């Protein structure tokens, strides 16, 4: 039988561990801004790579809060071994120049941790530690005000999470960026591009991120079809885009696999988008990631 002393010791260790875990993922900390505390929190208690997670940031102003005389952007950054995993700008409403003492302000955004953990490498198999920070940044300025810094542990995505399978209508473009030794690859749609999704049979999150790059000042009409049903139709201007959809069982249907079609109304030759590349193939929309995972 377990003695009372050992039972109390086990309970104490459990409470300490739980307290450390809670602090690890939801830590309130003072910031360089007088009278301001910052509390970021991810929607998942255990972070993996290849994961979309909701980042919620709470700002608590005390009675001694000194309101900034300018408006800042809130920038969330995560990096590992000199590589940025994500850099997201969170829009603050109201703006920082309108904040008042003794108030609570919140902002949230979905962030994406790309695949980067090698589960077959003994050095990373149990996870890696990434650097995470929140900062106030003034648009056009290079000196951020660091509000929060922590080191978080990230493990490899579970092996049973199905991958998105890219089928017809895709074009991979190799580009060499200035200062880069290795070529980078971009994935573009053609007039219609198709990929295969495994139906999880329960509510899932679909995220599509990419960029619209037009050689003129027009717009790109993008139609998303999920198993012959129109999911959405977008009117995109030049620039980056992100769309997130929450699909329930009714949306997904009963088929074991789903077909996602992305159709664009305008295509251009690769050479027209990138004059330094001699390629006459037609492309339409650049896709950074298509993410589909049950929640």
N, C-alpha and C positions, 0 to 999 in steps of 0.2 A: 504493500500500500504506500501511496505517496504521503510523506509526512506533511504536517501543517506548514513547517518552515519551507519545504521545497515548493509547496503549492503557492505560498505567498511570493516566493522568489520568481516562479514562473509567471504569476500574474503581473508582477512588477515589470519583468522583461517584456511581456506582451504590451503593457500600457506604454512603456518607453518606445518600443518599436512602432506602435500605432501612432504615437505622437510625432515621431520623426518622419514617418511616411506622410502624415497629413501636412506637416510643415514643408516637406519636399515638394509637394504638388500644389499647395495653396499657402503661400507665405506672404504675410503682410510685413512690409518693411518701410522704414522712413526713407524719404528721398532728399536730394539736395535742395528741393524747393521747401522753404520754411512752412511748417504746418500741414504738410501733405504726406499721407501714407498711401502705399500702392500695394494692391493685392491681386496678382494674376492667378488664374486657375484654368487648367485644361479640362475638357469634358471627360477624358479618360484618365483613370488613376494609374494605368500602366501604358507608357508610350511605346509605340513600335515605329519602325520605318514603314514607308508606303501606307501612310495613315492620314486621313483628314480628321482633324480635331477642332472643336470649338474652343477658341481662346477667349476667355472673359476676363476683363481687367476692371477692378473696382478702385476708384480713387476716393479717399476719405480726407476731407479738409477739416482741420481743427479751428478753434476760435482764433488761433494765432496765424492762420493762413495768410500769406502775402500773395495776392493775385498777380500773375505775370502781366506785364504791360503789352504783351504781344501774343499772337496766336501761334501755337506749336502744332506740328503733326506728331502723333504717337506712332513710333516705329518699333515693331517687334522683330528681332533678329535671332536666328539660331545658326551656329556654325560648328564645324568639326574638322580638325586638322587643316585649318586655313580655308576650308570650303564652306561657302554659305549654303545652308540647307533651305532656309527661307528668309525672306525679308519682306514684311508686310506693313503697309500703312493703314492704321486704324483711324477712321474719321471720328473726330470728337464733336459731340453736340450736347450742350452748347460748347462753343469754342473756349479755350483756356482763358482768354482775356475777360470772359464773362462769369468765371467761376466765383463762388461766394464762400465765406467761411462757414464751418459747421454744416457741410453738405456731403452727400455721397453721389458720385457720378460713375456711370458704368458704360463700357463699350465692349463689343464682342465681334469676333470675325472668325471664319473658318480658315485654318492654316493647313498647309499640306507638307508633310515630311516625306520626301522622296525615298526610294529604295537606296540604301547605302551601307547597310550592315551585312557583312558576309557571315552567314550562319555556319559555314564550313571552315572558317578560319579559327583556330583555337584561341587566338588573341581577342576575337570579337564575338565568339559564339555565345558568351553570356551577356552580351550587351556592351555598349560603349557609352561614354559620357560626353554630352554635347554642351556647349556654352549657349546660354540663352540670356537675352537682355531686352529691356524696354527703355526707350529713350524719347525725350522731347527733342524734335528737330525742327529748325526753322527752315522753310523752303528756300533753297538756294544757298544755304549756309552749310559749312562743313564741321562745325563744332557742336556735337550733340550734348544734351544734358542727360547723363545716365541716371535713370530712376531706379532700376532694378537689375540685378545680375545674379544668376544661379547656374549651377551645373546640374543637368538632368540626365538620368539614365534612359537610354533607348535600346530596346531589343529588336531582333529581327522579326519581320512580319510573320505570323503563323503560316506554316507551309500549306495549310488547307484553304487559304484564301485564294479563290480562283483568279487567274489573270485575265485581262482583256485580250482577246485574240483579234488581231487586225487581219481582215480578209482582203477584199478587193478595193481598188481605187485609191491607193496611197502612194505617195512619192517621198522617198527619203533623199534629202539634200545634204551634201557634205560641204561645210564651210570652214575656213580657217580664219579665226579672229586675230586681229593685231595683238601681238604679245603672247599668243598661245602657241605652244609647240605641237599640240595634238589637234587634229580636226574635230569639229563638233558637228553633230547630225541634227537636222531639223526634220520633223514629220509634217507633211502637208497633205491636205485632201486634194483630190481631183474634182471633177464635176459632181460625182457621187462616190462616197466612201462608205465602206461597210465594216463593222466589227461585230464580234460575237461575245455575248455576256451570258454567264451561267446564272440561271434563275435561283436565287437563294430561298424562295418560298416565303419570305417575310420582308418587312419594310427595309428598304435599302436606300443608300445615298448615292446619287450619280452626280459627279462633278466633271465638267468639261472646261479646261483652261486653254487659252491659246492667244493668238494674235491675228488681227486683221491688217494686212499690208497691201494697200492699193496704190497703184502707180498714178492715180488721179485723186480728185477730191470727192469721189462718189461714195456710195454705200454698197455693202455686201449683204444680200438677203440669204440667210442661212435657215434651212428647214431641218428639224430633227424628227426622225420617224423611229418609233420604237414598236417593233412587231406590227407594221402596217398601220399604226395609229400615230397621228401627228402629236408629238410631245410638245413642240414649241416652234415658233418662227421668230427669228431675230433679224433686226436691221442694225448691222454693225458698221461703224466708221473706223478709220484707221486708228489702231491702238490695241492694247491688250483687252481681253475680256475673260469673264468667269461666269459660269452658270451652274447653279446647284439645284438639284431636284430631289425631293423625298418621294419615293415610289412605294405605295403600299401593295398588299397582295392583289387587290383588284387591278391596279395598274400593271402588275407583272404577269397576271394570268397563270395558266396551268402548265405551259410548255416548259420543259427542262432547260431550254436555251432560248435566248432572246437575240434578235437581230436589231442592231442600232445602225440607222442610215443617216449620214450627214450629207445634205445636198446644198450646193451653192449656186447662185444664179449668174456669177461671173467668174471666169478663169483668165489667167494671164500666163505667158511663158515665164519660165524660171529666169531667163535672161532679162526680161522686163522688170522683174522684181529685184534681181541681183545682176546688174550689168557685167560684173566681173566673172560671172559663170556663163559659159557657152552651153546652154541647154534650152531646147525648144519645147520641152514637155510642158503641158498646161497644169497649173496648180491654182488652188483657190483660197484655202484657209490654213494657217499654221496651227497645229495642235501641240500644245505642251504636254498635256496629260488628259487621259480619260480614266476616271477613277469610279469603280463600282464595287460597293461592299455593303453587306447587311449591317444594320445598326440595332 
